Amino acid sequence: MGLTNQSTGTGVLDEMFNVQLDSPDEIVIALAGNPNTGKSTVFNSLTGLNQHTGNWPGKTVTNAQGRYKYKDGKFVLVDLPGTYSLLSNSVEEEVARDFICFGSPQATVVVTDATCLERNLILVLQILEITENVVLCVNLIDEAKRKGIKVDIKKLSSKLGIPVVGTNARDGEGLEDLMDTVYQLVQGDITTNALEIKYNEEIEKIIDAISAPITELFDGEMSSRWIALQLLCNDSSMKESLNQYIIDNTTKYTSDDLLSKIEAITETISLTPDYIQDSIVTSTVLMAEEIYSQVVEIHNDKYNETDRKIDNILTSKIFGFPIMIGILGVIFWITIQGANYPSEALATFFFWVEGHLTSLFNNAGVPAWIHGILVLGVYRTLAWVVSVMLPPMAIFFPLFTLLEDLGYLPRVAFNLDNFFKKACAHGKQALTMCMGFGCNAAGIIACRIIDSPRERLIAIITNNFVPCNGRFPILIAMAAVFIGGATAGFSQSIIATIAVLGVIILGIITTLVISKALSKTILKGEPSSFTLELPPYRKPQMGRILVRSLLDRTIFVLGRAIMVAAPAGIVIWVMANIMVGDLSLLDHSAGFLQPFAQLIGLDGYILMAFILGLPANEIVIPIIVMSYMATGSMLELDSLEALRELLVSNGWTWLTAVCVMIFTLMHFPCGTALLTIRKETQSKKWTFISFLVPTVSGIVVCFIVAQSAKLLGLI
């Protein structure tokens, strides 16, 4: 029999699908849909903050669950991976299919995009083959209206034989109707008569022949027709799922008996699995086209002409890449130019507070060592974390999130796709690289979208060449304070922008070179093909952008930096105040690293800061500053100009700043990223390689730059 929370209990549902139910009376709803249909928006709008994320058992695919209440019902909403079909060509499709088929949710909500309904209907029709308990959510109705597209909701419901609700999830429109419809469906107040696709006569006869043992095995709880279709297509993953999920102690057949019976029947027919699958796909597509033509009216045939004209420019071979570099350059320039004054104001304020804290501690008679640890160690480090990192992050992340909301990032992936193919890597690696701009750990998790294990490993290993949240502030600070600081006026921000942009381009080039090298050595293979959907350009919602960028990114990264920086400040202060002979422990450590550090254009204190910054890259600059100040180079540091003077007084030149920026781009992943790599690869070997590759690359590049500059007499 099939797995249901009624028949097997909440424990089995949790064990098999990692769906956690608090009580047996909770109603499980599956949420399915194509990518870029607003499915996640529907999920977030219904569940709010009452969410839980994990992995599907045995899969590297995220399992998101949320809860909401409606009337007297408690609902658990399971957000399935976005898929274009259920033909199990990818892990995501297999996960979605198995949960709908074997997890037996009480209802399945399928989210579609009103502007491209024809393509979305293919998934809807496939799900209707599995279950009739479906509610169709036609999302983005407002966008369809703007483009002159009218969807006849009532007629669509009549054609499909299931309830259909129109929504605009971004504004919350129609979500109340959606919840009410789902509630009525699970309560039995709405009955469905789902459309059934009819195939040619020969295939229908075969389906009838093998449906009987399937129906008996599942006790009528599951769609014998759908399972028959998949087994006729010789779907090996469906056979594995049958063995994995079927509980057959109450039936006369085991799953192996079932497969043997079906094989005996299929041996008597002349149709090949490929022919059957082609016939099924063709019939499904034709049915989707027929329904679409009857329920959708397009009053403006050129509704997507503007998008295509924009794409012809943004994704062209001539203009696409330069425009991409130009857009990134503008973002960096705005960030650098806009962060200068707030950073200086925050630094002035925090060090003004430091003076008052010192007076307070002295007047209270607090021991000097406590004052040193708390004020000169913890507080001073936190002051620099906030003043140096907060302003650029508060500017950069909203701008980057704006690009995401507009739909530009998939165009970036499109422009880079050809380069990744030449590097024998997967085109989707460009998407994971874009995710890495926000957080390398998130970029590593995003590598799950790559089906090939070889190409997924390449994407994971090279993801660290993209500067993340924690490293951007270092690049921007170095460029603004030191490189741009060497000039004055308008040119200062321009030079700083060019420096940061140059590092980003270097990161992209390094990603391609290392990907190519890996493809020719330890991860040999040819690139696989994939389909990249370019979603329509959408009007950004500034409120959501600000909330998502400031709360989910800026505050999150700043909070993590503060948590790591506080103990790091204590460590630096203690090391600076423990004397071993005539030198402090800090000086001894830096002195030990000094010879090697000089070879790569750094010094011992800088290299030590990167090593101590392993838990989080955000604390590298504060550690450098604290180390220099602990040596007595400067007692007060209350402005960004003072920071530049501090660096210069400790032997910094333009070459030092350049090497710091390069090593910031190319060094070992942070602790969070390493743990994520270990979890995703399930391998210490690949985790070590992911640590080694960027670190060796950074050392080699910094060595070449530093020694070349010295040989040419540039320093």
LINPEDA-V612862 format. One record per residue. PSI is psi in radians with two decimals (none if undefined). OMEGA is omega in degrees with one decimal (* if undefined). Layout:
[[PSI	OMEGA] [PSI	OMEGA]]
//
This chain:
[[2.82	-177.0] [2.84	178.6] [2.06	171.8] [2.74	179.5] [-0.29	175.0] [-0.74	-173.0] [-0.49	-174.8] [-0.22	179.9] [2.86	-176.3] [-0.48	-177.5] [-0.77	-179.1] [-0.69	178.5] [-0.67	177.3] [-0.77	-176.4] [-0.77	-174.7] [-0.67	-173.6] [0.07	-179.8] [0.57	175.1] [1.99	-172.4] [1.96	179.1] [2.36	178.0] [-0.47	-179.5] [2.74	-177.6] [-0.34	-176.5] [0.02	176.4] [2.50	-174.9] [2.12	-177.4] [2.17	179.3] [2.24	175.5] [2.44	178.4] [1.95	-175.8] [2.93	178.2] [2.85	174.2] [2.78	170.4] [2.67	175.4] [0.53	176.3] [-0.04	-176.4] [0.31	-179.0] [-0.76	179.8] [-0.59	177.5] [-0.73	176.2] [-0.80	-179.5] [-0.84	-178.5] [-0.64	-179.0] [-0.64	-178.7] [-0.67	-172.6] [-0.33	-178.7] [-2.30	-179.5] [-0.01	-177.3] [1.20	-173.7] [2.78	175.1] [2.34	177.7] [2.56	177.2] [-2.64	176.7] [2.64	169.9] [2.40	-177.2] [2.19	178.2] [0.07	-178.1] [2.65	173.6] [0.90	178.7] [2.32	-175.9] [2.38	177.3] [1.87	-179.4] [2.28	178.7] [2.54	177.6] [2.88	-178.7] [2.55	170.4] [2.76	178.8] [2.46	174.8] [2.14	-174.4] [-2.14	-178.7] [0.24	-177.5] [2.44	173.7] [2.10	-172.6] [2.39	171.3] [2.00	-176.6] [2.09	-178.9] [1.97	-177.4] [1.82	-179.3] [2.72	178.1] [2.51	177.1] [2.20	-177.7] [2.75	176.7] [-0.32	178.9] [-3.11	176.7] [0.54	-176.0] [0.20	175.0] [0.73	172.9] [-0.12	179.4] [2.91	178.8] [-0.68	-179.5] [-0.77	179.9] [-0.66	179.0] [-0.73	179.5] [-0.82	-179.2] [-0.78	-180.0] [-0.81	-175.9] [-0.67	-178.5] [-0.75	179.4] [-0.66	-175.0] [-0.83	-172.6] [-0.38	178.3] [-0.25	176.4] [1.01	173.6] [2.61	-179.2] [-0.41	175.4] [2.71	176.1] [2.14	175.6] [2.14	179.0] [2.07	-178.6] [2.24	179.0] [2.84	178.9] [2.10	-177.2] [-0.37	-177.8] [-0.25	177.4] [0.97	-172.2] [-0.58	-176.0] [-0.82	-179.7] [-0.70	-178.4] [-0.49	-177.4] [-0.38	179.2] [-0.81	177.7] [-0.69	179.7] [-0.81	-178.7] [-0.63	178.0] [-0.70	179.0] [-0.62	178.3] [-0.38	174.4] [-0.45	-177.8] [-0.79	-173.8] [2.58	175.2] [-0.25	-176.6] [1.21	-174.4] [2.41	169.7] [2.18	179.5] [2.16	177.7] [1.89	177.4] [1.75	-173.9] [2.97	178.1] [0.65	178.3] [-0.68	-179.3] [-0.70	179.3] [-0.66	177.9] [-0.72	179.0] [-0.73	179.9] [-0.51	-178.6] [0.09	177.9] [0.48	179.7] [2.19	179.5] [2.16	178.4] [2.15	177.7] [1.66	-174.4] [-0.78	-177.8] [-0.74	-179.5] [-0.66	178.0] [-0.72	177.8] [-0.71	180.0] [-0.72	-178.9] [-0.72	-176.6] [-0.39	-179.0] [0.42	179.4] [2.80	177.0] [2.47	-179.9] [2.34	-179.2] [2.28	174.7] [2.37	-177.9] [2.82	166.4] [1.45	-167.5] [-0.53	-177.4] [-0.54	178.3] [0.01	179.1] [0.08	-177.7] [2.31	175.9] [-0.12	-177.7] [-0.57	176.1] [-0.74	176.8] [-0.66	179.5] [-0.83	179.4] [-0.69	-179.3] [-0.70	179.7] [-0.75	177.5] [-0.75	-180.0] [-0.83	-179.0] [-0.63	-178.9] [-0.81	-177.7] [-0.41	177.3] [-0.16	-179.6] [0.14	179.3] [-0.34	176.1] [2.25	176.0] [2.57	-178.9] [2.71	174.9] [1.23	-168.5] [2.48	177.0] [2.37	177.0] [2.15	179.9] [2.31	176.9] [2.23	178.8] [-3.06	-178.1] [2.85	-169.7] [-0.67	-177.3] [-0.74	179.4] [-0.68	179.7] [-0.65	178.7] [-0.70	179.9] [-0.71	178.9] [-0.78	179.6] [-0.64	-175.8] [-0.65	-175.2] [-0.03	-179.5] [-0.54	-175.4] [-0.93	179.6] [-0.52	178.5] [-0.76	179.4] [-0.71	-179.8] [-0.70	-179.3] [-0.74	-176.0] [0.03	177.3] [0.46	179.0] [0.10	-176.5] [-0.31	-174.8] [2.90	-176.8] [1.79	178.1] [-0.51	-179.2] [-0.81	-178.8] [-0.80	-179.5] [-0.68	177.8] [-0.77	179.7] [-0.77	-178.1] [-0.68	179.5] [-0.57	175.3] [-0.54	177.8] [0.08	-179.9] [0.76	180.0] [1.82	-176.4] [-0.60	-179.4] [-0.55	176.1] [-0.66	177.2] [-0.73	177.7] [-0.70	-179.6] [-0.63	176.9] [-0.79	179.5] [-0.56	-175.5] [-0.72	-168.5] [-0.34	-175.2] [2.32	170.9] [1.85	-166.8] [0.34	-177.9] [-0.14	178.8] [0.10	-179.3] [2.87	-177.7] [-0.22	179.7] [2.61	164.0] [2.96	179.3] [-0.58	177.8] [-0.68	176.2] [-0.73	-179.8] [-0.84	-178.4] [-0.64	178.2] [-0.76	178.5] [-0.78	-177.9] [-0.70	178.8] [-0.66	178.8] [-0.66	179.4] [-0.79	-175.7] [-0.40	178.4] [-0.33	-177.6] [-0.08	-177.4] [2.78	-176.5] [-0.16	-176.6] [2.38	178.5] [2.71	177.0] [-0.65	179.9] [-0.71	178.5] [-0.75	180.0] [-0.78	-179.3] [-0.73	178.5] [-0.70	179.5] [-0.71	179.7] [-0.82	-179.5] [-0.77	-179.4] [-0.78	179.9] [-0.69	180.0] [-0.78	-179.6] [-0.76	179.6] [-0.67	178.2] [-0.72	177.9] [-0.73	178.3] [-0.73	-178.9] [-0.81	180.0] [-0.77	-179.1] [-0.77	-177.8] [-0.42	-177.0] [-0.37	-173.7] [-0.14	-176.9] [2.28	174.3] [2.28	178.9] [1.92	-178.7] [-0.21	178.8] [1.74	-177.0] [-0.33	-177.5] [0.56	-173.7] [-0.49	-179.3] [0.26	-177.2] [-0.66	179.8] [-0.78	178.2] [-0.74	-177.8] [-0.66	178.3] [-0.73	178.0] [-0.74	-179.7] [-0.59	178.2] [-0.46	178.4] [-0.88	-173.7] [-0.39	-179.6] [0.24	179.9] [2.71	-179.7] [-0.46	-177.1] [-0.84	-171.9] [-0.36	-172.1] [-0.91	-176.6] [-0.80	177.5] [-0.68	178.4] [-0.71	178.4] [-0.81	178.5] [-0.69	179.8] [-0.74	179.4] [-0.79	177.5] [-0.69	178.9] [-0.74	179.0] [-0.73	179.0] [-0.78	179.7] [-0.68	-179.4] [-0.80	178.0] [-0.72	-179.5] [-0.85	-177.4] [-0.81	-178.5] [-0.71	-176.0] [-0.39	-175.1] [-0.30	-173.8] [-1.02	-173.9] [-0.77	176.4] [-0.69	179.1] [-0.77	-179.6] [-0.70	179.8] [-0.73	178.5] [-0.73	179.0] [-0.78	178.7] [-0.76	-178.7] [-0.85	-175.9] [-0.64	-179.4] [-0.35	168.6] [-0.74	177.0] [-0.66	179.9] [-0.71	178.2] [-0.73	179.0] [-0.63	176.7] [-0.70	178.3] [-0.77	178.2] [-0.71	179.8] [-0.79	179.9] [-0.73	-179.3] [-0.76	-179.6] [-0.52	-179.5] [-0.07	178.9] [0.49	179.2] [2.38	178.7] [2.57	-175.8] [-0.62	-176.9] [-0.58	176.3] [-0.74	176.1] [-0.71	-179.3] [-0.81	-178.4] [-0.85	-172.5] [-0.73	-175.6] [-0.99	-177.3] [-0.43	178.4] [-1.25	-174.0] [-0.97	-173.2] [-0.79	-176.5] [-0.67	177.3] [-0.80	179.4] [-0.63	179.1] [-0.73	-179.9] [-0.56	175.1] [-0.84	-177.3] [-0.83	-174.2] [-0.59	-178.5] [-0.61	-172.2] [-0.67	-171.4] [-0.89	-177.5] [-0.87	179.3] [-0.65	178.8] [-0.70	-178.3] [-0.33	177.7] [-0.81	-173.6] [-0.84	-173.1] [-0.72	174.2] [-0.66	179.1] [-0.74	179.7] [-0.69	177.4] [-0.58	176.3] [-0.74	177.2] [-0.69	177.4] [-0.81	-176.4] [-0.60	178.8] [-0.42	-176.6] [0.36	-176.2] [-0.53	-174.1] [-0.68	174.5] [-0.50	175.8] [-0.60	175.0] [-0.78	178.5] [-0.68	178.6] [-0.76	-179.3] [-0.55	-177.0] [-0.18	-174.1] [-0.79	-177.6] [-0.65	178.8] [-0.70	-179.5] [-0.59	175.8] [-0.75	178.9] [-0.45	177.5] [0.16	-179.4] [0.54	178.0] [2.96	-177.7] [2.45	179.7] [-0.52	179.1] [-0.23	178.0] [-0.49	176.6] [-0.65	177.9] [-0.75	179.7] [-0.55	177.1] [-0.73	177.3] [-0.67	176.9] [-0.56	179.9] [-0.42	176.5] [-0.57	177.9] [-0.86	-179.3] [2.26	-179.1] [-0.59	177.2] [-0.72	177.2] [-0.68	177.2] [-0.67	178.7] [-0.76	177.0] [-0.64	-179.9] [-0.32	178.8] [-0.18	176.5] [-0.41	-179.0] [-0.21	178.6] [2.07	-173.7] [-0.66	-177.2] [2.13	178.7] [-0.66	179.7] [-0.86	-177.8] [-0.52	177.0] [-0.71	178.3] [-0.71	177.8] [-0.77	-179.8] [-0.68	179.8] [-0.80	-176.6] [-0.65	-174.9] [-0.05	-176.7] [-0.44	-176.7] [-0.19	178.0] [-0.03	173.7] [2.14	-179.3] [2.31	-176.6] [-3.02	177.1] [-0.76	-174.2] [-0.42	-176.7] [-0.41	177.6] [-0.82	179.4] [-0.57	177.3] [-0.82	179.8] [-0.81	-177.7] [-0.72	179.9] [-0.79	179.3] [-0.73	-178.9] [-0.74	-176.4] [-0.78	-173.0] [-0.68	-171.9] [-0.99	-176.4] [-0.94	176.9] [-0.49	-178.4] [-0.22	178.8] [-0.25	177.9] [-3.07	-179.3] [2.83	175.5] [-2.66	-174.5] [-0.61	-177.1] [-0.38	-178.8] [-0.87	-179.0] [-0.56	179.1] [-0.82	179.7] [-0.73	178.6] [-0.71	178.8] [-0.78	179.2] [-0.67	179.4] [-0.83	179.7] [-0.75	-179.9] [-0.68	177.8] [-0.68	178.5] [-0.70	178.7] [-0.79	179.0] [-0.71	176.4] [-0.70	178.2] [-0.72	178.7] [-0.79	179.4] [-0.76	179.3] [-0.70	177.5] [-0.78	-179.2] [-0.75	-178.9] [-0.82	-179.8] [-0.67	177.1] [-0.76	178.0] [-0.77	-179.4] [-0.75	178.5] [-0.66	-179.1] [-0.40	-179.4] [-0.09	-177.0] [-1.69	-171.8] [-0.23	-179.8] [1.05	-175.6] [2.56	177.8] [3.00	178.6] [2.61	180.0] [2.47	177.3] [2.74	-178.1] [2.81	176.5] [2.86	178.0] [2.19	178.6] [2.07	178.4] [2.26	174.5] [1.82	-177.7] [2.75	177.8] [2.65	174.5] [2.37	-176.4] [2.58	178.0] [2.13	-178.2] [2.57	175.6] [1.82	-171.0] [-0.63	179.3] [-0.84	179.4] [-0.66	179.8] [-0.81	-178.7] [-0.74	-179.4] [-0.83	-176.7] [-0.72	-176.9] [-0.68	-176.9] [-0.73	-178.0] [-0.91	-174.2] [-0.45	-175.6] [-1.10	-174.1] [-0.96	-177.4] [-0.66	179.2] [-0.86	-178.4] [-0.74	179.9] [-0.72	178.8] [-0.74	178.2] [-0.70	179.6] [-0.73	-179.5] [-0.72	-179.6] [-0.63	-179.6] [-0.60	-175.2] [-0.60	-177.8] [-0.95	176.9] [-0.55	177.9] [-0.67	177.4] [-0.69	177.6] [-0.78	-179.2] [-0.81	-178.7] [-0.77	-178.6] [-0.75	179.6] [-0.78	179.6] [-0.60	-179.3] [-0.31	-174.9] [0.03	172.2] [1.98	-175.4] [2.31	172.9] [1.73	-171.4] [-2.30	-179.7] [-0.12	-175.7] [2.67	176.7] [2.87	176.5] [-0.60	177.2] [-0.79	-179.8] [-0.69	178.3] [-0.76	-179.1] [-0.80	179.1] [-0.68	178.9] [-0.65	177.9] [-0.68	-178.0] [-0.27	-171.1] [-0.86	-176.5] [-0.80	179.7] [-0.72	-178.3] [-0.67	-179.2] [-0.57	179.7] [-0.52	-177.5] [0.37	173.0] [0.22	-179.7] [-2.93	168.1] [3.06	-174.8] [-0.64	-179.1] [-0.69	179.6] [-0.82	-178.8] [-0.67	177.5] [-0.64	178.7] [-0.71	177.8] [-0.68	179.6] [-0.83	178.4] [-0.36	179.4] [0.17	178.8] [-0.74	179.0] [-0.61	-178.9] [2.21	-178.2] [-0.37	-175.1] [-0.38	-172.6] [0.11	-177.5] [-0.89	-179.3] [-0.83	177.1] [-0.65	179.2] [-0.73	177.6] [-0.83	-179.3] [-0.83	-179.2] [-0.66	-179.9] [-0.80	179.7] [-0.74	-178.8] [-0.53	179.1] [-0.39	178.8] [-0.03	176.2] [0.24	-179.3] [-0.59	-179.1] [2.38	-178.3] [-0.59	-178.9] [2.46	-179.5] [1.50	-169.6] [0.32	177.0] [2.86	179.0] [-0.56	175.6] [-0.63	176.7] [-0.59	176.8] [-0.75	177.4] [-0.76	179.7] [-0.64	177.6] [-0.79	-179.5] [-0.78	-179.8] [-0.71	-178.9] [-0.30	177.4] [0.38	171.2] [0.18	179.9] [2.48	170.6] [-3.11	176.7] [-0.58	-179.6] [-0.69	177.7] [-0.81	-179.3] [-0.72	179.5] [-0.78	-179.9] [-0.62	175.7] [-0.74	179.4] [-0.72	179.4] [-0.78	-178.7] [-0.50	173.3] [-0.70	178.6] [-0.71	-172.9] [1.50	167.7] [3.13	-173.4] [2.56	176.6] [2.76	177.4] [2.97	-177.4] [-0.72	179.8] [-0.75	180.0] [-0.71	179.3] [-0.74	177.5] [-0.66	178.5] [-0.72	177.9] [-0.77	179.3] [-0.70	-179.1] [-0.72	-176.0] [-0.67	-176.7] [-0.33	-175.5] [0.64	-175.2] [2.21	173.7] [-0.57	-179.4] [-0.90	-177.0] [-0.47	174.2] [-0.74	178.4] [-0.72	178.1] [-0.68	177.6] [-0.51	174.6] [-0.72	-172.0] [-0.77	-172.7] [-0.94	179.6] [-0.58	-178.7] [-0.84	178.1] [-0.70	178.3] [-0.79	179.9] [-0.75	179.4] [-0.78	-178.4] [-0.84	-177.9] [-0.79	178.6] [-0.69	178.4] [-0.80	-179.4] [-0.80	-179.2] [-0.83	-176.4] [-0.84	-177.0] [-0.60	177.2] [-0.75	179.1] [-0.68	180.0] [-0.71	179.8] [-0.62	-179.3] [-0.02	178.7] [0.48	-179.1] [-0.11	-178.0] [none	*]]
//
